[in-house]
Amino acid sequence: MKLKKISLNETEITTKDGELLFFSYETLVAAASYKNVYVTKNRTSTTSKHITKWYNRNALCATPEIVTQAQLLETFN
């Protein structure tokens, strides 16, 4: 597992399986695995900006699937 502090309130974890987990503040708000990208649907404007920057920085090609916080945690916990 690799932890990458992007900014004061943005953190990314790369798991041993190659999944990217993105945290805004202390909350998991997006994740990517192989061909799938997931983002939470209930988010603040600041978190939306964080997600957009993360998505673009990692050159993710898949269209993000909008999921609930519970679904994201269930899939990547």
PyMOL Python script that loads the backbone (N, CA, C, O; Angstrom):
from pymol import cmd

cmd.read_pdbstr("""\
ATOM      1  N   MET A   1       0.850  -1.171   0.000  1.00  0.00           N
ATOM      2  CA  MET A   1       0.000   0.000   0.000  1.00  0.00           C
ATOM      3  C   MET A   1       0.896   1.234   0.000  1.00  0.00           C
ATOM      4  O   MET A   1       1.920   1.280   0.682  1.00  0.00           O
ATOM      5  N   LYS A   2       0.485   2.237  -0.784  1.00  0.00           N
ATOM      6  CA  LYS A   2       1.261   3.462  -0.882  1.00  0.00           C
ATOM      7  C   LYS A   2       0.361   4.656  -0.575  1.00  0.00           C
ATOM      8  O   LYS A   2      -0.696   4.821  -1.185  1.00  0.00           O
ATOM      9  N   LEU A   3       0.787   5.477   0.369  1.00  0.00           N
ATOM     10  CA  LEU A   3       0.050   6.667   0.773  1.00  0.00           C
ATOM     11  C   LEU A   3       0.696   7.887   0.132  1.00  0.00           C
ATOM     12  O   LEU A   3       1.911   8.069   0.208  1.00  0.00           O
ATOM     13  N   LYS A   4      -0.132   8.727  -0.506  1.00  0.00           N
ATOM     14  CA  LYS A   4       0.375   9.932  -1.155  1.00  0.00           C
ATOM     15  C   LYS A   4      -0.446  11.130  -0.695  1.00  0.00           C
ATOM     16  O   LYS A   4      -1.639  11.222  -0.982  1.00  0.00           O
ATOM     17  N   LYS A   5       0.193  12.036   0.012  1.00  0.00           N
ATOM     18  CA  LYS A   5      -0.452  13.269   0.462  1.00  0.00           C
ATOM     19  C   LYS A   5      -0.377  14.262  -0.691  1.00  0.00           C
ATOM     20  O   LYS A   5       0.713  14.689  -1.072  1.00  0.00           O
ATOM     21  N   ILE A   6      -1.530  14.632  -1.248  1.00  0.00           N
ATOM     22  CA  ILE A   6      -1.569  15.507  -2.408  1.00  0.00           C
ATOM     23  C   ILE A   6      -1.583  16.975  -1.977  1.00  0.00           C
ATOM     24  O   ILE A   6      -0.857  17.801  -2.530  1.00  0.00           O
ATOM     25  N   SER A   7      -2.403  17.280  -1.004  1.00  0.00           N
ATOM     26  CA  SER A   7      -2.449  18.630  -0.441  1.00  0.00           C
ATOM     27  C   SER A   7      -2.912  18.495   1.002  1.00  0.00           C
ATOM     28  O   SER A   7      -3.054  17.386   1.517  1.00  0.00           O
ATOM     29  N   LEU A   8      -3.142  19.610   1.638  1.00  0.00           N
ATOM     30  CA  LEU A   8      -3.558  19.595   3.037  1.00  0.00           C
ATOM     31  C   LEU A   8      -4.789  18.722   3.262  1.00  0.00           C
ATOM     32  O   LEU A   8      -4.873  18.019   4.269  1.00  0.00           O
ATOM     33  N   ASN A   9      -5.746  18.761   2.332  1.00  0.00           N
ATOM     34  CA  ASN A   9      -7.004  18.033   2.521  1.00  0.00           C
ATOM     35  C   ASN A   9      -7.264  16.965   1.469  1.00  0.00           C
ATOM     36  O   ASN A   9      -8.402  16.522   1.310  1.00  0.00           O
ATOM     37  N   GLU A  10      -6.229  16.545   0.749  1.00  0.00           N
ATOM     38  CA  GLU A  10      -6.384  15.521  -0.281  1.00  0.00           C
ATOM     39  C   GLU A  10      -5.316  14.443  -0.101  1.00  0.00           C
ATOM     40  O   GLU A  10      -4.127  14.737   0.019  1.00  0.00           O
ATOM     41  N   THR A  11      -5.770  13.192  -0.086  1.00  0.00           N
ATOM     42  CA  THR A  11      -4.865  12.057   0.091  1.00  0.00           C
ATOM     43  C   THR A  11      -5.268  10.941  -0.848  1.00  0.00           C
ATOM     44  O   THR A  11      -6.454  10.713  -1.088  1.00  0.00           O
ATOM     45  N   GLU A  12      -4.272  10.245  -1.379  1.00  0.00           N
ATOM     46  CA  GLU A  12      -4.528   9.109  -2.262  1.00  0.00           C
ATOM     47  C   GLU A  12      -3.793   7.893  -1.720  1.00  0.00           C
ATOM     48  O   GLU A  12      -2.649   7.989  -1.277  1.00  0.00           O
ATOM     49  N   ILE A  13      -4.462   6.756  -1.760  1.00  0.00           N
ATOM     50  CA  ILE A  13      -3.848   5.491  -1.381  1.00  0.00           C
ATOM     51  C   ILE A  13      -3.889   4.576  -2.594  1.00  0.00           C
ATOM     52  O   ILE A  13      -4.930   4.434  -3.235  1.00  0.00           O
ATOM     53  N   THR A  14      -2.763   3.960  -2.906  1.00  0.00           N
ATOM     54  CA  THR A  14      -2.707   2.938  -3.940  1.00  0.00           C
ATOM     55  C   THR A  14      -2.561   1.604  -3.220  1.00  0.00           C
ATOM     56  O   THR A  14      -1.599   1.394  -2.482  1.00  0.00           O
ATOM     57  N   THR A  15      -3.514   0.704  -3.434  1.00  0.00           N
ATOM     58  CA  THR A  15      -3.477  -0.590  -2.758  1.00  0.00           C
ATOM     59  C   THR A  15      -2.527  -1.543  -3.474  1.00  0.00           C
ATOM     60  O   THR A  15      -2.057  -1.254  -4.574  1.00  0.00           O
ATOM     61  N   LYS A  16      -2.251  -2.672  -2.845  1.00  0.00           N
ATOM     62  CA  LYS A  16      -1.366  -3.671  -3.462  1.00  0.00           C
ATOM     63  C   LYS A  16      -1.980  -4.241  -4.738  1.00  0.00           C
ATOM     64  O   LYS A  16      -1.262  -4.770  -5.586  1.00  0.00           O
ATOM     65  N   ASP A  17      -3.304  -4.137  -4.882  1.00  0.00           N
ATOM     66  CA  ASP A  17      -3.993  -4.610  -6.092  1.00  0.00           C
ATOM     67  C   ASP A  17      -4.060  -3.536  -7.172  1.00  0.00           C
ATOM     68  O   ASP A  17      -4.634  -3.769  -8.235  1.00  0.00           O
ATOM     69  N   GLY A  18      -3.480  -2.363  -6.915  1.00  0.00           N
ATOM     70  CA  GLY A  18      -3.466  -1.287  -7.899  1.00  0.00           C
ATOM     71  C   GLY A  18      -4.681  -0.380  -7.877  1.00  0.00           C
ATOM     72  O   GLY A  18      -4.827   0.474  -8.751  1.00  0.00           O
ATOM     73  N   GLU A  19      -5.546  -0.547  -6.907  1.00  0.00           N
ATOM     74  CA  GLU A  19      -6.717   0.335  -6.793  1.00  0.00           C
ATOM     75  C   GLU A  19      -6.279   1.683  -6.231  1.00  0.00           C
ATOM     76  O   GLU A  19      -5.414   1.751  -5.357  1.00  0.00           O
ATOM     77  N   LEU A  20      -6.880   2.747  -6.738  1.00  0.00           N
ATOM     78  CA  LEU A  20      -6.622   4.090  -6.238  1.00  0.00           C
ATOM     79  C   LEU A  20      -7.799   4.509  -5.366  1.00  0.00           C
ATOM     80  O   LEU A  20      -8.948   4.470  -5.805  1.00  0.00           O
ATOM     81  N   LEU A  21      -7.517   4.905  -4.149  1.00  0.00           N
ATOM     82  CA  LEU A  21      -8.548   5.387  -3.230  1.00  0.00           C
ATOM     83  C   LEU A  21      -8.252   6.851  -2.957  1.00  0.00           C
ATOM     84  O   LEU A  21      -7.139   7.196  -2.561  1.00  0.00           O
ATOM     85  N   PHE A  22      -9.238   7.714  -3.165  1.00  0.00           N
ATOM     86  CA  PHE A  22      -9.032   9.142  -3.011  1.00  0.00           C
ATOM     87  C   PHE A  22      -9.870   9.678  -1.855  1.00  0.00           C
ATOM     88  O   PHE A  22     -11.076   9.441  -1.780  1.00  0.00           O
ATOM     89  N   PHE A  23      -9.212  10.401  -0.962  1.00  0.00           N
ATOM     90  CA  PHE A  23      -9.856  10.963   0.219  1.00  0.00           C
ATOM     91  C   PHE A  23      -9.827  12.479   0.142  1.00  0.00           C
ATOM     92  O   PHE A  23      -8.798  13.079  -0.167  1.00  0.00           O
ATOM     93  N   SER A  24     -10.967  13.087   0.425  1.00  0.00           N
ATOM     94  CA  SER A  24     -11.060  14.522   0.595  1.00  0.00           C
ATOM     95  C   SER A  24     -11.302  14.723   2.084  1.00  0.00           C
ATOM     96  O   SER A  24     -12.269  14.211   2.649  1.00  0.00           O
ATOM     97  N   TYR A  25     -10.412  15.470   2.702  1.00  0.00           N
ATOM     98  CA  TYR A  25     -10.374  15.558   4.151  1.00  0.00           C
ATOM     99  C   TYR A  25     -10.167  14.136   4.689  1.00  0.00           C
ATOM    100  O   TYR A  25      -9.142  13.537   4.364  1.00  0.00           O
ATOM    101  N   GLU A  26     -11.037  13.578   5.458  1.00  0.00           N
ATOM    102  CA  GLU A  26     -10.851  12.210   5.977  1.00  0.00           C
ATOM    103  C   GLU A  26     -11.856  11.227   5.389  1.00  0.00           C
ATOM    104  O   GLU A  26     -12.020  10.123   5.907  1.00  0.00           O
ATOM    105  N   THR A  27     -12.530  11.623   4.309  1.00  0.00           N
ATOM    106  CA  THR A  27     -13.617  10.816   3.758  1.00  0.00           C
ATOM    107  C   THR A  27     -13.240  10.245   2.391  1.00  0.00           C
ATOM    108  O   THR A  27     -12.764  10.968   1.516  1.00  0.00           O
ATOM    109  N   LEU A  28     -13.456   8.950   2.222  1.00  0.00           N
ATOM    110  CA  LEU A  28     -13.276   8.318   0.922  1.00  0.00           C
ATOM    111  C   LEU A  28     -14.358   8.844  -0.012  1.00  0.00           C
ATOM    112  O   LEU A  28     -15.547   8.647   0.240  1.00  0.00           O
ATOM    113  N   VAL A  29     -13.949   9.519  -1.098  1.00  0.00           N
ATOM    114  CA  VAL A  29     -14.926  10.137  -1.992  1.00  0.00           C
ATOM    115  C   VAL A  29     -14.839   9.627  -3.427  1.00  0.00           C
ATOM    116  O   VAL A  29     -15.740   9.880  -4.227  1.00  0.00           O
ATOM    117  N   ALA A  30     -13.760   8.909  -3.762  1.00  0.00           N
ATOM    118  CA  ALA A  30     -13.620   8.375  -5.111  1.00  0.00           C
ATOM    119  C   ALA A  30     -12.643   7.214  -5.094  1.00  0.00           C
ATOM    120  O   ALA A  30     -11.781   7.113  -4.221  1.00  0.00           O
ATOM    121  N   ALA A  31     -12.798   6.342  -6.080  1.00  0.00           N
ATOM    122  CA  ALA A  31     -11.905   5.196  -6.195  1.00  0.00           C
ATOM    123  C   ALA A  31     -11.852   4.749  -7.647  1.00  0.00           C
ATOM    124  O   ALA A  31     -12.796   4.949  -8.413  1.00  0.00           O
ATOM    125  N   ALA A  32     -10.737   4.143  -8.006  1.00  0.00           N
ATOM    126  CA  ALA A  32     -10.574   3.618  -9.356  1.00  0.00           C
ATOM    127  C   ALA A  32      -9.938   2.244  -9.275  1.00  0.00           C
ATOM    128  O   ALA A  32      -8.995   2.018  -8.517  1.00  0.00           O
ATOM    129  N   SER A  33     -10.474   1.331 -10.072  1.00  0.00           N
ATOM    130  CA  SER A  33      -9.900  -0.003 -10.154  1.00  0.00           C
ATOM    131  C   SER A  33      -9.955  -0.464 -11.600  1.00  0.00           C
ATOM    132  O   SER A  33     -11.029  -0.554 -12.194  1.00  0.00           O
ATOM    133  N   TYR A  34      -8.807  -0.750 -12.152  1.00  0.00           N
ATOM    134  CA  TYR A  34      -8.687  -1.233 -13.528  1.00  0.00           C
ATOM    135  C   TYR A  34      -9.529  -0.402 -14.489  1.00  0.00           C
ATOM    136  O   TYR A  34      -9.064   0.647 -14.934  1.00  0.00           O
ATOM    137  N   LYS A  35     -10.735  -0.819 -14.827  1.00  0.00           N
ATOM    138  CA  LYS A  35     -11.541  -0.116 -15.828  1.00  0.00           C
ATOM    139  C   LYS A  35     -12.686   0.701 -15.225  1.00  0.00           C
ATOM    140  O   LYS A  35     -13.443   1.324 -15.969  1.00  0.00           O
ATOM    141  N   ASN A  36     -12.828   0.715 -13.916  1.00  0.00           N
ATOM    142  CA  ASN A  36     -13.963   1.380 -13.278  1.00  0.00           C
ATOM    143  C   ASN A  36     -13.508   2.535 -12.399  1.00  0.00           C
ATOM    144  O   ASN A  36     -12.477   2.462 -11.730  1.00  0.00           O
ATOM    145  N   VAL A  37     -14.302   3.606 -12.414  1.00  0.00           N
ATOM    146  CA  VAL A  37     -14.068   4.756 -11.557  1.00  0.00           C
ATOM    147  C   VAL A  37     -15.383   5.042 -10.835  1.00  0.00           C
ATOM    148  O   VAL A  37     -16.448   5.064 -11.452  1.00  0.00           O
ATOM    149  N   TYR A  38     -15.299   5.258  -9.541  1.00  0.00           N
ATOM    150  CA  TYR A  38     -16.493   5.511  -8.723  1.00  0.00           C
ATOM    151  C   TYR A  38     -16.312   6.817  -7.967  1.00  0.00           C
ATOM    152  O   TYR A  38     -15.233   7.086  -7.438  1.00  0.00           O
ATOM    153  N   VAL A  39     -17.355   7.624  -7.914  1.00  0.00           N
ATOM    154  CA  VAL A  39     -17.339   8.852  -7.128  1.00  0.00           C
ATOM    155  C   VAL A  39     -18.638   8.952  -6.333  1.00  0.00           C
ATOM    156  O   VAL A  39     -19.683   8.461  -6.762  1.00  0.00           O
ATOM    157  N   THR A  40     -18.556   9.588  -5.182  1.00  0.00           N
ATOM    158  CA  THR A  40     -19.750   9.736  -4.358  1.00  0.00           C
ATOM    159  C   THR A  40     -20.653  10.807  -4.941  1.00  0.00           C
ATOM    160  O   THR A  40     -20.188  11.769  -5.553  1.00  0.00           O
ATOM    161  N   LYS A  41     -21.963  10.622  -4.738  1.00  0.00           N
ATOM    162  CA  LYS A  41     -22.917  11.565  -5.315  1.00  0.00           C
ATOM    163  C   LYS A  41     -23.214  12.744  -4.406  1.00  0.00           C
ATOM    164  O   LYS A  41     -23.537  13.823  -4.904  1.00  0.00           O
ATOM    165  N   ASN A  42     -23.122  12.586  -3.125  1.00  0.00           N
ATOM    166  CA  ASN A  42     -23.399  13.681  -2.192  1.00  0.00           C
ATOM    167  C   ASN A  42     -22.074  14.276  -1.743  1.00  0.00           C
ATOM    168  O   ASN A  42     -21.375  13.714  -0.899  1.00  0.00           O
ATOM    169  N   ARG A  43     -21.738  15.433  -2.326  1.00  0.00           N
ATOM    170  CA  ARG A  43     -20.453  16.041  -2.002  1.00  0.00           C
ATOM    171  C   ARG A  43     -20.550  17.560  -2.076  1.00  0.00           C
ATOM    172  O   ARG A  43     -21.426  18.110  -2.743  1.00  0.00           O
ATOM    173  N   THR A  44     -19.647  18.216  -1.388  1.00  0.00           N
ATOM    174  CA  THR A  44     -19.604  19.675  -1.404  1.00  0.00           C
ATOM    175  C   THR A  44     -18.919  20.160  -2.679  1.00  0.00           C
ATOM    176  O   THR A  44     -18.331  19.366  -3.413  1.00  0.00           O
ATOM    177  N   SER A  45     -18.995  21.437  -2.936  1.00  0.00           N
ATOM    178  CA  SER A  45     -18.339  21.980  -4.130  1.00  0.00           C
ATOM    179  C   SER A  45     -16.820  21.832  -4.030  1.00  0.00           C
ATOM    180  O   SER A  45     -16.156  21.597  -5.040  1.00  0.00           O
ATOM    181  N   THR A  46     -16.268  21.967  -2.830  1.00  0.00           N
ATOM    182  CA  THR A  46     -14.829  21.790  -2.643  1.00  0.00           C
ATOM    183  C   THR A  46     -14.423  20.354  -2.935  1.00  0.00           C
ATOM    184  O   THR A  46     -13.422  20.118  -3.612  1.00  0.00           O
ATOM    185  N   THR A  47     -15.187  19.395  -2.434  1.00  0.00           N
ATOM    186  CA  THR A  47     -14.885  17.985  -2.696  1.00  0.00           C
ATOM    187  C   THR A  47     -15.031  17.681  -4.177  1.00  0.00           C
ATOM    188  O   THR A  47     -14.243  16.908  -4.720  1.00  0.00           O
ATOM    189  N   SER A  48     -16.000  18.259  -4.836  1.00  0.00           N
ATOM    190  CA  SER A  48     -16.159  18.066  -6.286  1.00  0.00           C
ATOM    191  C   SER A  48     -14.914  18.554  -7.027  1.00  0.00           C
ATOM    192  O   SER A  48     -14.457  17.902  -7.966  1.00  0.00           O
ATOM    193  N   LYS A  49     -14.361  19.703  -6.608  1.00  0.00           N
ATOM    194  CA  LYS A  49     -13.132  20.208  -7.212  1.00  0.00           C
ATOM    195  C   LYS A  49     -11.971  19.248  -6.956  1.00  0.00           C
ATOM    196  O   LYS A  49     -11.171  18.987  -7.854  1.00  0.00           O
ATOM    197  N   HIS A  50     -11.879  18.725  -5.743  1.00  0.00           N
ATOM    198  CA  HIS A  50     -10.828  17.758  -5.412  1.00  0.00           C
ATOM    199  C   HIS A  50     -10.930  16.529  -6.315  1.00  0.00           C
ATOM    200  O   HIS A  50      -9.922  16.057  -6.842  1.00  0.00           O
ATOM    201  N   ILE A  51     -12.138  16.016  -6.492  1.00  0.00           N
ATOM    202  CA  ILE A  51     -12.357  14.817  -7.316  1.00  0.00           C
ATOM    203  C   ILE A  51     -11.970  15.096  -8.766  1.00  0.00           C
ATOM    204  O   ILE A  51     -11.304  14.275  -9.397  1.00  0.00           O
ATOM    205  N   THR A  52     -12.378  16.237  -9.293  1.00  0.00           N
ATOM    206  CA  THR A  52     -12.051  16.585 -10.682  1.00  0.00           C
ATOM    207  C   THR A  52     -10.545  16.654 -10.889  1.00  0.00           C
ATOM    208  O   THR A  52     -10.030  16.120 -11.871  1.00  0.00           O
ATOM    209  N   LYS A  53      -9.830  17.311  -9.967  1.00  0.00           N
ATOM    210  CA  LYS A  53      -8.365  17.395 -10.066  1.00  0.00           C
ATOM    211  C   LYS A  53      -7.746  15.998  -9.992  1.00  0.00           C
ATOM    212  O   LYS A  53      -6.842  15.688 -10.768  1.00  0.00           O
ATOM    213  N   TRP A  54      -8.217  15.153  -9.075  1.00  0.00           N
ATOM    214  CA  TRP A  54      -7.701  13.794  -8.919  1.00  0.00           C
ATOM    215  C   TRP A  54      -7.928  12.995 -10.193  1.00  0.00           C
ATOM    216  O   TRP A  54      -7.021  12.313 -10.669  1.00  0.00           O
ATOM    217  N   TYR A  55      -9.136  13.074 -10.748  1.00  0.00           N
ATOM    218  CA  TYR A  55      -9.494  12.342 -11.963  1.00  0.00           C
ATOM    219  C   TYR A  55      -8.572  12.754 -13.120  1.00  0.00           C
ATOM    220  O   TYR A  55      -8.036  11.898 -13.823  1.00  0.00           O
ATOM    221  N   ASN A  56      -8.395  14.040 -13.310  1.00  0.00           N
ATOM    222  CA  ASN A  56      -7.547  14.547 -14.391  1.00  0.00           C
ATOM    223  C   ASN A  56      -6.066  14.243 -14.161  1.00  0.00           C
ATOM    224  O   ASN A  56      -5.354  13.902 -15.106  1.00  0.00           O
ATOM    225  N   ARG A  57      -5.596  14.363 -12.924  1.00  0.00           N
ATOM    226  CA  ARG A  57      -4.190  14.114 -12.592  1.00  0.00           C
ATOM    227  C   ARG A  57      -3.795  12.666 -12.888  1.00  0.00           C
ATOM    228  O   ARG A  57      -2.665  12.395 -13.294  1.00  0.00           O
ATOM    229  N   ASN A  58      -4.729  11.742 -12.683  1.00  0.00           N
ATOM    230  CA  ASN A  58      -4.446  10.329 -12.903  1.00  0.00           C
ATOM    231  C   ASN A  58      -4.804   9.869 -14.316  1.00  0.00           C
ATOM    232  O   ASN A  58      -4.702   8.683 -14.629  1.00  0.00           O
ATOM    233  N   ALA A  59      -5.219  10.798 -15.159  1.00  0.00           N
ATOM    234  CA  ALA A  59      -5.563  10.502 -16.556  1.00  0.00           C
ATOM    235  C   ALA A  59      -6.506   9.305 -16.658  1.00  0.00           C
ATOM    236  O   ALA A  59      -6.293   8.402 -17.467  1.00  0.00           O
ATOM    237  N   LEU A  60      -7.537   9.310 -15.837  1.00  0.00           N
ATOM    238  CA  LEU A  60      -8.506   8.218 -15.845  1.00  0.00           C
ATOM    239  C   LEU A  60      -9.425   8.383 -17.048  1.00  0.00           C
ATOM    240  O   LEU A  60      -9.931   9.475 -17.307  1.00  0.00           O
ATOM    241  N   CYS A  61      -9.635   7.311 -17.769  1.00  0.00           N
ATOM    242  CA  CYS A  61     -10.416   7.364 -19.008  1.00  0.00           C
ATOM    243  C   CYS A  61     -11.868   6.933 -18.822  1.00  0.00           C
ATOM    244  O   CYS A  61     -12.748   7.392 -19.550  1.00  0.00           O
ATOM    245  N   ALA A  62     -12.120   6.073 -17.873  1.00  0.00           N
ATOM    246  CA  ALA A  62     -13.478   5.560 -17.677  1.00  0.00           C
ATOM    247  C   ALA A  62     -14.397   6.672 -17.182  1.00  0.00           C
ATOM    248  O   ALA A  62     -13.986   7.537 -16.409  1.00  0.00           O
ATOM    249  N   THR A  63     -15.627   6.634 -17.632  1.00  0.00           N
ATOM    250  CA  THR A  63     -16.630   7.566 -17.131  1.00  0.00           C
ATOM    251  C   THR A  63     -16.970   7.168 -15.701  1.00  0.00           C
ATOM    252  O   THR A  63     -17.311   6.012 -15.449  1.00  0.00           O
ATOM    253  N   PRO A  64     -16.884   8.099 -14.768  1.00  0.00           N
ATOM    254  CA  PRO A  64     -17.154   7.749 -13.374  1.00  0.00           C
ATOM    255  C   PRO A  64     -18.591   7.283 -13.151  1.00  0.00           C
ATOM    256  O   PRO A  64     -19.537   7.841 -13.708  1.00  0.00           O
ATOM    257  N   GLU A  65     -18.730   6.265 -12.338  1.00  0.00           N
ATOM    258  CA  GLU A  65     -20.046   5.805 -11.902  1.00  0.00           C
ATOM    259  C   GLU A  65     -20.351   6.506 -10.586  1.00  0.00           C
ATOM    260  O   GLU A  65     -19.540   6.486  -9.659  1.00  0.00           O
ATOM    261  N   ILE A  66     -21.515   7.120 -10.511  1.00  0.00           N
ATOM    262  CA  ILE A  66     -21.921   7.834  -9.305  1.00  0.00           C
ATOM    263  C   ILE A  66     -22.525   6.821  -8.327  1.00  0.00           C
ATOM    264  O   ILE A  66     -23.453   6.088  -8.671  1.00  0.00           O
ATOM    265  N   VAL A  67     -21.984   6.792  -7.102  1.00  0.00           N
ATOM    266  CA  VAL A  67     -22.439   5.842  -6.088  1.00  0.00           C
ATOM    267  C   VAL A  67     -22.649   6.568  -4.765  1.00  0.00           C
ATOM    268  O   VAL A  67     -22.217   7.708  -4.599  1.00  0.00           O
ATOM    269  N   THR A  68     -23.307   5.908  -3.837  1.00  0.00           N
ATOM    270  CA  THR A  68     -23.470   6.471  -2.503  1.00  0.00           C
ATOM    271  C   THR A  68     -22.187   6.235  -1.711  1.00  0.00           C
ATOM    272  O   THR A  68     -21.348   5.416  -2.087  1.00  0.00           O
ATOM    273  N   GLN A  69     -22.055   6.953  -0.633  1.00  0.00           N
ATOM    274  CA  GLN A  69     -20.907   6.762   0.265  1.00  0.00           C
ATOM    275  C   GLN A  69     -20.861   5.329   0.768  1.00  0.00           C
ATOM    276  O   GLN A  69     -19.788   4.729   0.842  1.00  0.00           O
ATOM    277  N   ALA A  70     -22.012   4.779   1.114  1.00  0.00           N
ATOM    278  CA  ALA A  70     -22.091   3.401   1.625  1.00  0.00           C
ATOM    279  C   ALA A  70     -21.622   2.394   0.567  1.00  0.00           C
ATOM    280  O   ALA A  70     -20.913   1.440   0.888  1.00  0.00           O
ATOM    281  N   GLN A  71     -22.018   2.609  -0.692  1.00  0.00           N
ATOM    282  CA  GLN A  71     -21.593   1.697  -1.770  1.00  0.00           C
ATOM    283  C   GLN A  71     -20.086   1.776  -1.984  1.00  0.00           C
ATOM    284  O   GLN A  71     -19.431   0.758  -2.206  1.00  0.00           O
ATOM    285  N   LEU A  72     -19.546   2.969  -1.917  1.00  0.00           N
ATOM    286  CA  LEU A  72     -18.107   3.142  -2.099  1.00  0.00           C
ATOM    287  C   LEU A  72     -17.342   2.428  -0.981  1.00  0.00           C
ATOM    288  O   LEU A  72     -16.369   1.720  -1.240  1.00  0.00           O
ATOM    289  N   LEU A  73     -17.784   2.616   0.245  1.00  0.00           N
ATOM    290  CA  LEU A  73     -17.131   1.955   1.374  1.00  0.00           C
ATOM    291  C   LEU A  73     -17.272   0.448   1.310  1.00  0.00           C
ATOM    292  O   LEU A  73     -16.337  -0.278   1.650  1.00  0.00           O
ATOM    293  N   GLU A  74     -18.429  -0.032   0.880  1.00  0.00           N
ATOM    294  CA  GLU A  74     -18.662  -1.473   0.775  1.00  0.00           C
ATOM    295  C   GLU A  74     -17.749  -2.089  -0.282  1.00  0.00           C
ATOM    296  O   GLU A  74     -17.224  -3.184  -0.082  1.00  0.00           O
ATOM    297  N   THR A  75     -17.559  -1.409  -1.382  1.00  0.00           N
ATOM    298  CA  THR A  75     -16.734  -1.915  -2.473  1.00  0.00           C
ATOM    299  C   THR A  75     -15.252  -1.864  -2.156  1.00  0.00           C
ATOM    300  O   THR A  75     -14.504  -2.762  -2.544  1.00  0.00           O
ATOM    301  N   PHE A  76     -14.815  -0.823  -1.454  1.00  0.00           N
ATOM    302  CA  PHE A  76     -13.371  -0.623  -1.238  1.00  0.00           C
ATOM    303  C   PHE A  76     -12.970  -0.640   0.225  1.00  0.00           C
ATOM    304  O   PHE A  76     -11.991   0.004   0.604  1.00  0.00           O
ATOM    305  N   ASN A  77     -13.698  -1.355   1.041  1.00  0.00           N
ATOM    306  CA  ASN A  77     -13.337  -1.428   2.463  1.00  0.00           C
ATOM    307  C   ASN A  77     -12.728  -2.751   2.792  1.00  0.00           C
ATOM    308  O   ASN A  77     -12.362  -2.993   3.942  1.00  0.00           O
TER     309      ASN A  77
END
""", "prot")
cmd.dss("prot")
cmd.show_as("cartoon", "prot")
cmd.util.cbc("prot")
cmd.orient("prot")
